[in-house]
Structure formats: structure tokens, C-alpha cells
Amino acid sequence: MIPSKLLTDKQRIILVVVSVVLMGIGLFINLMRQLERGSSPATSRAAVTSTRSGSSSITQGSASSDASEIEIPHGIVRVNGRDIPVELALDEVTQERGLSYRDSLPADTGMLFIFGESKNQLFWMHEMHFPLDMVFINGTNVVHVSSDVPPPKSGEFPAIRSSEKPADKVLELNAGKAAAWGIAEGTALQIEE
């Protein structure tokens, strides 16, 4: 990120306009995906529950349809001698939902997004209710960490963070955990799906 005091007023305005346009495009794409799946974004709901097998499920439904459950697989991220239990966001549905709409993330756990290709990844805090650390990973190495990303306040535009370098995975943790566990750019980790 560029420190705002290094930007002129004109550059700040351009940055805000570009951010709003990009968010508008993202919202439009998400709306089209939801319409293709036959759900209305205004009435979509989700609840996350744990199952006995250790996986989680997302119950999705709308005001006018029956709910259906989607199993969320779990894995382990090993880093600096620590095993971190993670939910695995492997498909479009779980990646789009992420941790949005939840009140919290269980202590010492995370969510790992695994993508099919390595590229600049953009993440936003849409409908988030707690702050996160976003750990951007390429292969088995951390390429960037965005720490303590805040949830949006009422009426505020959600924060957006970039991997700044190509990444094929993103690990979301409760804010402060990346620093506490020594996770920084260049840190190597192992993933067990």
C-alpha cells in the first residue's frame, strides 16, 4: 500500500474512483453468478455449523427455497512448528462466501483459499464482523501479509487487500495471529488437505 500522506489530493481521488469502479465490477459479477444459480442476493442466507466428522457445512437458502448443505473440508497448515486447523475454500461457493456473515473465527484456526492459478489475488472485507490477518501464499512460501484488516463500519466501504505478488493461496486468520506465530514474507509452510 502507498502511505496516504505521499499521495496528492488528485491521486487520492483517482484511487478512490478506481476502487469504487473495481468494487462495482466485482459486485456485478457476483450478482450475475447468483442469478445464474437461481438465488437472489437480497434473500440469500448462510449458516455455518460443525459436523461430527470435523468438517463444516454451509447451509444456504433463501426466503422462498429449501436449504441445502455444502460440506467444507478441513486441513492443516504447518508453520513454525505449529499445526493450524483450517477450513478449505476449494470451490467458487466457499471462496465467494469465505468468512463473511460470521460473528467470529474459532481461536487458533483459519480458512485457506486454494486457487487453480498463481496471480495477484484481491480480497475484501464484505460483510465481515471481525478483523483478519490475510496471508498470501505462492506454492509453500508466504509472499505477503496484510495484518489486522478491519471489518467495515456501518456505511463504510469494505477494505480491499492485494497479494502484491502472484499467489495461489490465501490463509485468513484472526487478527494478530500472523505476527504472534512468526508468519511473515518468506516464511515456508506445509499444507495437508
Contacts in CASP RR format, 6 or more apart in sequence:
PFRMAT RR
TARGET T0000
AUTHOR 0000-0000-0000
METHOD contacts of the structure
MODEL  1
MIPSKLLTDKQRIILVVVSVVLMGIGLFINLMRQLERGSSPATSRAAVTS
TRSGSSSITQGSASSDASEIEIPHGIVRVNGRDIPVELALDEVTQERGLS
YRDSLPADTGMLFIFGESKNQLFWMHEMHFPLDMVFINGTNVVHVSSDVP
PPKSGEFPAIRSSEKPADKVLELNAGKAAAWGIAEGTALQIEE
4 12 0 8 1.000
7 15 0 8 1.000
19 157 0 8 1.000
19 160 0 8 1.000
20 157 0 8 1.000
22 122 0 8 1.000
22 160 0 8 1.000
23 124 0 8 1.000
23 157 0 8 1.000
23 158 0 8 1.000
23 160 0 8 1.000
30 41 0 8 1.000
30 96 0 8 1.000
31 41 0 8 1.000
33 92 0 8 1.000
33 96 0 8 1.000
34 40 0 8 1.000
34 41 0 8 1.000
34 44 0 8 1.000
39 60 0 8 1.000
39 61 0 8 1.000
39 62 0 8 1.000
39 65 0 8 1.000
40 62 0 8 1.000
43 62 0 8 1.000
43 63 0 8 1.000
43 64 0 8 1.000
44 60 0 8 1.000
44 61 0 8 1.000
44 62 0 8 1.000
45 60 0 8 1.000
45 61 0 8 1.000
45 62 0 8 1.000
45 63 0 8 1.000
46 58 0 8 1.000
46 59 0 8 1.000
46 60 0 8 1.000
46 61 0 8 1.000
46 97 0 8 1.000
46 101 0 8 1.000
47 58 0 8 1.000
47 59 0 8 1.000
48 56 0 8 1.000
48 57 0 8 1.000
48 58 0 8 1.000
48 59 0 8 1.000
48 72 0 8 1.000
48 102 0 8 1.000
49 56 0 8 1.000
49 57 0 8 1.000
49 59 0 8 1.000
50 56 0 8 1.000
51 57 0 8 1.000
51 71 0 8 1.000
54 74 0 8 1.000
55 71 0 8 1.000
55 72 0 8 1.000
55 73 0 8 1.000
55 74 0 8 1.000
56 71 0 8 1.000
56 72 0 8 1.000
56 74 0 8 1.000
56 87 0 8 1.000
57 69 0 8 1.000
57 70 0 8 1.000
57 71 0 8 1.000
57 72 0 8 1.000
58 69 0 8 1.000
58 70 0 8 1.000
58 72 0 8 1.000
58 93 0 8 1.000
58 94 0 8 1.000
58 97 0 8 1.000
59 67 0 8 1.000
59 68 0 8 1.000
59 69 0 8 1.000
60 67 0 8 1.000
60 68 0 8 1.000
60 69 0 8 1.000
60 70 0 8 1.000
60 93 0 8 1.000
61 67 0 8 1.000
61 68 0 8 1.000
70 93 0 8 1.000
70 94 0 8 1.000
72 87 0 8 1.000
72 88 0 8 1.000
72 89 0 8 1.000
72 94 0 8 1.000
73 87 0 8 1.000
73 88 0 8 1.000
73 90 0 8 1.000
73 193 0 8 1.000
74 85 0 8 1.000
74 86 0 8 1.000
74 87 0 8 1.000
74 88 0 8 1.000
75 85 0 8 1.000
75 86 0 8 1.000
75 87 0 8 1.000
75 88 0 8 1.000
75 112 0 8 1.000
75 191 0 8 1.000
75 192 0 8 1.000
75 193 0 8 1.000
76 83 0 8 1.000
76 84 0 8 1.000
76 85 0 8 1.000
76 86 0 8 1.000
76 191 0 8 1.000
76 192 0 8 1.000
77 83 0 8 1.000
77 84 0 8 1.000
77 86 0 8 1.000
77 110 0 8 1.000
77 112 0 8 1.000
77 171 0 8 1.000
77 189 0 8 1.000
77 190 0 8 1.000
77 191 0 8 1.000
77 192 0 8 1.000
78 84 0 8 1.000
78 189 0 8 1.000
78 190 0 8 1.000
78 191 0 8 1.000
78 192 0 8 1.000
79 181 0 8 1.000
79 182 0 8 1.000
79 183 0 8 1.000
79 187 0 8 1.000
79 188 0 8 1.000
79 189 0 8 1.000
79 190 0 8 1.000
80 181 0 8 1.000
80 182 0 8 1.000
80 183 0 8 1.000
80 187 0 8 1.000
82 181 0 8 1.000
84 108 0 8 1.000
84 109 0 8 1.000
84 110 0 8 1.000
84 171 0 8 1.000
84 173 0 8 1.000
84 181 0 8 1.000
85 108 0 8 1.000
85 109 0 8 1.000
85 110 0 8 1.000
86 109 0 8 1.000
86 110 0 8 1.000
86 111 0 8 1.000
86 112 0 8 1.000
86 171 0 8 1.000
87 94 0 8 1.000
87 109 0 8 1.000
87 110 0 8 1.000
87 111 0 8 1.000
87 112 0 8 1.000
88 94 0 8 1.000
88 111 0 8 1.000
88 112 0 8 1.000
88 114 0 8 1.000
88 193 0 8 1.000
89 95 0 8 1.000
89 97 0 8 1.000
89 98 0 8 1.000
89 111 0 8 1.000
89 112 0 8 1.000
89 113 0 8 1.000
89 114 0 8 1.000
90 114 0 8 1.000
95 113 0 8 1.000
95 115 0 8 1.000
98 111 0 8 1.000
98 113 0 8 1.000
98 172 0 8 1.000
99 105 0 8 1.000
99 111 0 8 1.000
99 128 0 8 1.000
99 132 0 8 1.000
99 172 0 8 1.000
100 126 0 8 1.000
100 127 0 8 1.000
100 128 0 8 1.000
101 127 0 8 1.000
101 129 0 8 1.000
102 129 0 8 1.000
102 130 0 8 1.000
103 129 0 8 1.000
103 130 0 8 1.000
104 129 0 8 1.000
104 130 0 8 1.000
105 111 0 8 1.000
105 130 0 8 1.000
105 132 0 8 1.000
105 172 0 8 1.000
105 173 0 8 1.000
105 174 0 8 1.000
107 174 0 8 1.000
108 177 0 8 1.000
110 171 0 8 1.000
110 172 0 8 1.000
110 173 0 8 1.000
110 174 0 8 1.000
111 171 0 8 1.000
111 172 0 8 1.000
112 169 0 8 1.000
112 170 0 8 1.000
112 171 0 8 1.000
112 172 0 8 1.000
112 191 0 8 1.000
113 121 0 8 1.000
113 169 0 8 1.000
113 170 0 8 1.000
113 171 0 8 1.000
113 172 0 8 1.000
114 168 0 8 1.000
114 169 0 8 1.000
114 191 0 8 1.000
114 193 0 8 1.000
115 121 0 8 1.000
115 167 0 8 1.000
115 168 0 8 1.000
115 169 0 8 1.000
115 170 0 8 1.000
116 168 0 8 1.000
117 168 0 8 1.000
118 138 0 8 1.000
118 139 0 8 1.000
118 166 0 8 1.000
118 167 0 8 1.000
118 168 0 8 1.000
119 166 0 8 1.000
119 167 0 8 1.000
119 168 0 8 1.000
120 162 0 8 1.000
120 163 0 8 1.000
120 164 0 8 1.000
120 165 0 8 1.000
120 166 0 8 1.000
120 167 0 8 1.000
121 136 0 8 1.000
121 162 0 8 1.000
121 163 0 8 1.000
121 167 0 8 1.000
121 170 0 8 1.000
122 160 0 8 1.000
122 161 0 8 1.000
122 162 0 8 1.000
122 163 0 8 1.000
123 134 0 8 1.000
123 146 0 8 1.000
123 160 0 8 1.000
123 161 0 8 1.000
123 162 0 8 1.000
123 170 0 8 1.000
123 172 0 8 1.000
124 158 0 8 1.000
124 159 0 8 1.000
124 160 0 8 1.000
124 161 0 8 1.000
125 132 0 8 1.000
125 149 0 8 1.000
125 150 0 8 1.000
125 151 0 8 1.000
125 152 0 8 1.000
125 158 0 8 1.000
125 159 0 8 1.000
125 160 0 8 1.000
126 152 0 8 1.000
126 158 0 8 1.000
127 158 0 8 1.000
128 151 0 8 1.000
128 152 0 8 1.000
128 158 0 8 1.000
129 151 0 8 1.000
130 151 0 8 1.000
130 174 0 8 1.000
130 175 0 8 1.000
131 148 0 8 1.000
131 149 0 8 1.000
131 150 0 8 1.000
131 151 0 8 1.000
131 174 0 8 1.000
131 175 0 8 1.000
132 148 0 8 1.000
132 149 0 8 1.000
132 172 0 8 1.000
132 173 0 8 1.000
132 174 0 8 1.000
132 175 0 8 1.000
133 145 0 8 1.000
133 146 0 8 1.000
133 147 0 8 1.000
133 148 0 8 1.000
133 149 0 8 1.000
133 172 0 8 1.000
133 173 0 8 1.000
133 174 0 8 1.000
133 175 0 8 1.000
133 176 0 8 1.000
133 177 0 8 1.000
133 178 0 8 1.000
133 179 0 8 1.000
133 183 0 8 1.000
134 145 0 8 1.000
134 146 0 8 1.000
134 149 0 8 1.000
134 161 0 8 1.000
134 170 0 8 1.000
134 171 0 8 1.000
134 172 0 8 1.000
135 142 0 8 1.000
135 144 0 8 1.000
135 145 0 8 1.000
135 170 0 8 1.000
135 171 0 8 1.000
135 172 0 8 1.000
135 173 0 8 1.000
135 178 0 8 1.000
135 183 0 8 1.000
136 142 0 8 1.000
136 143 0 8 1.000
136 144 0 8 1.000
136 145 0 8 1.000
136 146 0 8 1.000
136 163 0 8 1.000
136 164 0 8 1.000
136 165 0 8 1.000
136 167 0 8 1.000
136 169 0 8 1.000
136 170 0 8 1.000
137 143 0 8 1.000
137 167 0 8 1.000
137 168 0 8 1.000
137 169 0 8 1.000
137 170 0 8 1.000
137 171 0 8 1.000
137 189 0 8 1.000
138 165 0 8 1.000
138 166 0 8 1.000
138 167 0 8 1.000
138 168 0 8 1.000
138 169 0 8 1.000
139 168 0 8 1.000
139 169 0 8 1.000
140 188 0 8 1.000
140 189 0 8 1.000
140 190 0 8 1.000
140 191 0 8 1.000
141 186 0 8 1.000
141 187 0 8 1.000
141 188 0 8 1.000
141 189 0 8 1.000
142 183 0 8 1.000
142 184 0 8 1.000
142 185 0 8 1.000
142 186 0 8 1.000
142 187 0 8 1.000
142 188 0 8 1.000
142 189 0 8 1.000
143 163 0 8 1.000
143 164 0 8 1.000
143 165 0 8 1.000
143 166 0 8 1.000
143 167 0 8 1.000
143 185 0 8 1.000
143 186 0 8 1.000
144 162 0 8 1.000
144 163 0 8 1.000
144 164 0 8 1.000
144 165 0 8 1.000
144 167 0 8 1.000
144 185 0 8 1.000
145 178 0 8 1.000
145 183 0 8 1.000
145 184 0 8 1.000
145 185 0 8 1.000
146 161 0 8 1.000
147 175 0 8 1.000
147 176 0 8 1.000
147 178 0 8 1.000
147 179 0 8 1.000
148 175 0 8 1.000
148 176 0 8 1.000
149 159 0 8 1.000
149 161 0 8 1.000
149 175 0 8 1.000
150 159 0 8 1.000
151 158 0 8 1.000
152 158 0 8 1.000
152 159 0 8 1.000
163 170 0 8 1.000
169 191 0 8 1.000
177 183 0 8 1.000
178 184 0 8 1.000
183 189 0 8 1.000
END
